[in-house]
Amino acid sequence: MNILAVFRSRAQALSCLSRIRAAGVCAAAVSTPREANVGCGISLRFPERDLLRVRRALAGMNCSAFVGFFRMDICGGRTYVRPL
């Protein structure tokens, strides 16, 4: 299962992506799924097992465009997104 860290700013998302990759997390920048109801944002997708490591990496950053964490499930070709 994957987790999305959702942002409203591309620049902040990419800055955070660099930070969490430096922390050893395998993450990717992806378009925020419509199901998250955030508008046209950008998200960082990473494995659920790395959630604590991502939270720690982002704790020291000023991410005013950060919306929150969402759990992303894909079942039968449909994407389901739920806030954590």
Secondary structure, 3 states (H helix, E strand, C coil): CEEEEEECCHHHHHHHHHHHHHCCCCCEEEECCHHHCCCCCEEEEEEHHHHHHHHHHHHCCCCCCEEEEEEEEEECCEEEEEEC
